Amino acid sequence: MSGRADLLLRGGTAVLRDEVLVLDIGIKDGKIVQLGSGLAGEADEIIDAAGLVVMAGAIDVHVHLNEPGLGEWEGFASGSAALAAGGCTAYFDMPLNGIPPTVTVPALRQKLAAAEGRSYVDYALWGGLVPGRLEELEALNEAGVIGFKAFMSAPGDPGEEAFREADDLTLWEGMKRIARMNRVLALHAESEPLVAGLTKLKRAQRAAGADDYSASRPVLAELEAVNRALFYAGKTGCPVHFVHISSEAAVLAIAEAKRRGLDVTVETCPHYLTLTDEDLKRIGPAAKCAPPLRSREEQERLWRTLASGHIDMIASDHSPCPAAMKETDDYFAAWGGISGAQSTLELMLDEGHLKRGIPLTRISHLLSYAPARRFGLHPRKGEIRIGADADLVLVDLDQPYELRERDLLYRHKISPYIGRHFRCKVAATLSRGRLVYDGKRGMDAKALGHGRRLGGAVR
């Protein structure tokens, strides 16, 4: 390292790509410039990381921050603060749950204007594939979206301008175009005919409980949509990323497609790994999502697919809303989304590493390395290595605490994890070498606007 470092992290247990070592980390101009033991030389600032685990910051590829138009639901400022407090240093905002949805370049510009100067950490934006907007895909690609998102079932967005599900023709034609761009299509895979038909039956019976909602979106609906999308992907050559997969059967179908050579990846979410359909009944609509939470047995099977390496990454699918939209006994009417972005890393370390013994390197791969690789951000991000951005999270693996409403930085203090006892806690988050979150002092208000937009690199 030539010259004086801006910051030295001393004596932390660093989670590298393939090993865990006690290391000092030298940072200059926002980059990691030195890794070693007992680093000599001076630094403008030294952080004693002894006793703490140092990981590459999480990259959450699936969040809904609801701007423009629905900023009262969340917004870039509060959403990015919660992400940073949870150890996330980059996130990808979805094209729906905003007005207008990000399906045209003018809509993308509106979202960029809403994000400018309002994010604590780096971000990228998805574009949308919807009926009637196929001609917009190329322009969105040139404008630098990270990829495209489509729904195979009704998204439930409010308003006339809302995001709509892709019919089969839109999906087929869109996938051909996205393949030519060498981009990734992210898919919400649930069969709309099955879900709509089962929901209609339940509503006709005046059924509205948690079990009724869960029964209306069975594993079969997920599996049918996954297989249909894989068939289209095989015929078009479109790279596909399946979001929030909730079942072993769907994961294994995707794993088999990988073995056949398809360019496909899969994410699941912490709520499918830590909550069940019984929790949905216990907690209420704060735990409602789509696909729904599954049984304890299905959850254990999902953990086995993760341990076997069949799941590529973990994302929060943070989908917030005002409290009134969850305050109903009608599970079909309640907003279907879980606010969880602040807890993703701690949940995976607590449940995955501390309870189940999954190695720290594997946890880091799921949360950081794999997302960076899939979406063209590596080697700049996703790994502790010389030359990478100093996007780092410091975690105390022996700091038990109970999550309380006052701890949440979301605009609306809603989470199915309130009252949960964690055995670990984020101690600090650094974005490109800047301390944006400190576990004792909270967010650095002066860091609002530090986050930069990440352009979508062609794969």
N, C-alpha and C positions, 0 to 999 in steps of 0.2 A: 504494500500500500504506500503510494507516494504521497507526501504531504500529511497534514493533520486531518484526522477523521472528524466528521461532524458528530458522530455518535458511535459509542462502543457498547454493545451488549456483552456483559462479562459473566461467564460461568454458567450459562443456561444449558439445559439438556435439549440439544437441537435435533429435530426430526428431519433428517435428510431423506432423499428419495429411497434409499435402500438400507439405511442404518440410522441408529440413534447414538449421538456422541455428545459429551460435554464439550462445548466450544465457546469461544469468543467470536462475536460477529462485528466486523468493522463496516461502517456505513458512511458513504460520502456522496453528496449530491443526489440523495434518494436511492442509491444503488448499493448492493452488497459488494464490497471491494476486498474483503479479507475474511477468511475463516481459519481458525486455528486455536491452539491452546496456549494460554499465557501470552496473548499478543502484547508486544511491546509498543511503545509510542504513545502519543498523547491524543486526546480527543476533546472536542468542545464540551461534550457531555458523556457521562458514563452511567449506564443503568446496570445495577447489580441484578442479574437474572438467576443467581444461584438458587437452586431449589425449584425453579420454574421450568416448565416445558416450553420450548420455543418452536413454533410451527409456521409454515407458510400460511399466510392469511387465507381464509376460506374464499372460494369464488362461487357465489350463489347464482346459478344460471336461470333461476325461475322465481321472480318476484313480481308482484303487482302493486305499484305505488300510486296508481289511479290518477295520474296527471297526464294531460290537462283535463280540466272539466270536473273531476271528482276529487280534487285535492282535500276536500273536507273528510274524505275517507281515510287518507294517509298523507301522501305528498313526499317529495324527494327529501326534504329536510328531516322530518321525523323518521321516515323509513330508513334513510341512510345512517342516521344516528343509531337506531336500533340494530341495524346490521353491524356497524362498527363495534358497538358494545358487545355483540355476540362473536367477535373475532373475524368478521368478514371484511375483506379489503377490496372486493370488486363484486359487482352484481349485474345481472341482465334483466332489464325491465320489460315485461310482456306488453304486447300491442293492444290488449283489451283492458276493460275496466277503466277506460278513459274516454272522454268525449272531445274530439272525435277519436276513434280507434286509429292506431298507426298502420293504416293500409294505403296511404298515399304520401307523397313527399311533402305536400303542405302540412299534413297532420304530423309527420315526423318533425318538421321544423317547429311546430307548436310545442311538441314534447321537449325538443331540445331547448327551446326558450324557457320552459318551465324548470328544466334541470339545471340550466346555467347558473353557477354560483350558489347552488342549493344542495350540493351533495358533499358529504364528508369524505367519501371514498370513491374510487373509480367506478365507472359504469358503462354499459353498452345497452343498446336498444334493439329489440326484436321488431321485425316487420310482420305484417299479417297476410295470410292467404285466405281470402274470402270470396264468395260468389260475386261475379261482376267486376272484379278488380284484377284480373289476370294481367292486364296490360300495365299495371303499376309495379309489377315485381322487379323488372329490370331497373327502373328508376330508383326504387328503394335500395336495390343492391348497390348501385353506383353511389348512392348517398351514404353508404356505410353501415347498414344494419348488420347485426351480428349473425343473423339467420332469419328464418321465417317460421311462423307458428300457425297451425290450423287446428280446428276442432272437428272431431267426427261426431260429436253430439252437441246439443244446444248449449251455448255458454251461459245463458241466463243474464247477459248484460242488459241494463235498463236503457230505454230511450230508442228513438227512431234511427239514430246513427249507429246503433250498437253493432258490435262484432257478431258475425253469424257463422254457423258451422258450414264446412265445405261439403257440398254434395259430391257424389262419386266422380262426376265429370270434372268439377272444379279441382278435386284432389288429383285426379289423373293428369289433367293438363298442367296444373301447377307443379306437380312433381317433375314432369318433363322439362319445364322451364328452369326450375331450381337446379336440376341435375346439370343443365348446360352451364349454369353459373358456378357450379362446383360449391354450392352452399349447402347448409343443413336445414332440413325441415323438421321442426319440433311438432309432435303430434299428441293431442289429448285423445286417447284411443278408448272410446266407449261407443257402442252401437246405438245410434239414435233411434232406429226402429224398435229395438228391444227395450231401451230405457223409456221411450215415450209410451210404448204399449203397456208396459208393466206399471208405469206411473198412472196411466189412465184407469187401469183396473183398480189400483189402490184407491184412487180418488173416488171412483164410483162406489166403492165400499165404505167411503167416509173414513178411511184409515189415514192416520196422520202421525203415528208414533215413530220412534227411532227405528224399531225393527221393520216397520213398513217401508220407511225410506231406504234402509239398507237392502231390503228384498227387491226394491225396484231397480237397483243397479248391481246385479250379481256379477261374479267373476266371469260368467259366460259372456256378458256384454263387453267386458274388457278384452277377453280372449278373441272374440269374433272380430273386433275392430283391429286388434294387433295383427291377426293373420291376414286380414284384407289389405292392410297397409303394407305388410311385408310382401304380399303378392305384387302390389303396385310398384313397390321399391325395386323388386327383382326385375320387373319389366322395364322400368324407366331408368334405373341406375341412380336414383335420387338418394343421397345420404339422408338417413332418417335418425332422429333422436326421439325416443319415447319418453314422455314426461310422466311423473308421479305414478309409476306402475305399482300396483298394490297386491299382486298375486304371484305365487310360484309358477303357475301354468303359463302366464304371459311372459315372465322372465325366461323360462326355459324355451319357449317358442322363439324368442328373440335370440337366445344363445345358439339355438340350432341354425337360425338364419345367418348368424356370424360365421358358423362353421362352414356354411355353404358359400361364404365369400361376400355376403352383403355388407355394405358400409352402414352399420347400424349400432347405436348405443342406447343405453337405458338408464334412467334415473329412478330412484324411489325417494321417499320423503321420511323425515324423522317420525312423523305422526303414524305412519304405517308400521314402523318398527317399535314404537313405544306406547301406542294406544290401540284399543280394540273396540269392537262394537258394544261391548259392555260399558266401556268408558263413555261412549256416545250417549248411552242412556243415563249414566251417572252424572256427566258433566252438563249435558244439554246441547243446544245448537252451537255453542262455542266450539264444539268438536265436530260439527258437520262439514263434510268436504265431499268432493266427487273426483274419483271413485270414493265410496264410503269406507270408513274403517272396517276392517275385516275381523274374523274370529281369532281367538288366541291361537288356535291350531294353524290357521293360515299365516299368522304373524311369525310363528316359529319356522314355518317352511320358508318364508321370505328371508329370515335371518340366515337360513342354511344356504340359500342361493347367494347371499352376500358373502358369506364366509368362503364359498366355493369360487368366488371371483366372477360370477355371472352378472353382477350389478356393476355398472361403470362409475356412477357418481351419485351423490346425495345432494338434493336441493330442497329448499324450504317450501316452495309454492306458497309463499306468504301472500295471503289474500284477505286483507282487512276490510272492515266496513264499520259504519256507525253502530253503536250498541243497540239502537232500536230495531235494526234489521235482524238481530239475533233473539229479540225478546218476544218469543212466541212458542206455543206448545205444538204448533203445526210444523213438523220437520220438513215438509215439502215447501212451505212458504219461507222458511228462514234462509238467509243468505248462506250459500254454500262455499265457505272458505275458512281456512284456519290461519290465524296470525301466529307465526312461529319463527320468523327470521332471526330474532334475537337469541333463540335457544338452540339453534341447529348444532353448532359445534359442541356445546356443553352436553346436549343429549347424546351425541355420538360418542363422546369421550366417556360419559358416565355409563350409558347402557352398553355401548359397543366395546370399549377398551377396559374400563374398570370392572364391569360385571361379567362380560363374556370373553375377555382376554384377546380381543382382536388387536393385532399390533398397531402401534402408533403410526408406523409407516403406511399401513393399509388405510387407516383413518385419513391420513393426510392425502393419500392418493385419491380417495373418494371425494374429498372436499376441495382439493386444490389442484393437484397435478393433472388428473384426468379431465376436469373441465377446461383447464388452460390448453391442454393438448387438443382436445376435440374442437375448440373454437378459435384456434390460431393465436393464442396469447402466449404460448410457451415458445422460446425459453425466457421471455421477459417476465412472465408471472407463473405462479403455481409451484415453485420449488425454491428451497434455500440453496442457492448456488452463487458463485461469484459472477457478477454481471447482471444478475436479476434485480428487479425492483425490490426494495427493502419493504415488502408487504409482509408483516410479521405479526403473529399473535402470541402473547405470553400467557400461559395458563398455569394455575395452581391446581394440581391434581389432588390436593389434600386440603381443600377449603369447602367444607360442607355449608350449604345454605338452603333456605327455603325461598322459592321464588314468590314474590308478593306483587300485588298490583302496582305498588309504587315503584318497583324496580323497572317496570316496562317503559320504554321510550317511544312506543307507538303513540300515534295521535289518540287512538281509542284503546284503553287499557283492557283489552280482551285477549285471553289466551287460555287454551285448555291445560296449560302447564302451571297456572297459578296454584300454589299450594304444594307443588312437587318439591321434593327434597333432592337436591343435587349434591354430588360429592366433589365437584370441581367447579372452578370459576375462572372466567377470563380476567386476567390481571391488567392487561394493557393491549392495545392494538396500534400498530404503526402502519401508516399508508405512505409508501415511498419515503420511508425514513422519518416521517413526522408522527409524533405521538398524538393521535386524534382522540383516543379514549384511554383513560386511566381508571382502574377499578375503584380507587379511593376518592378521586376528585371528579369523576364523571367525564362528560364530553368536553373537549376544548372548543369553546364557542367560536374562537378565532379561526378554527379549522373548517368552519362551514364554507364551502366553496373550494376546498382543497381538491376534491374529487374531479377527475378529468374524464372526458368521454374516450372510450376505447373503440376504435373503428373495427369493422368486421374484415378481417384478413381473408382473402380467398384461400380456400383449403388446398 
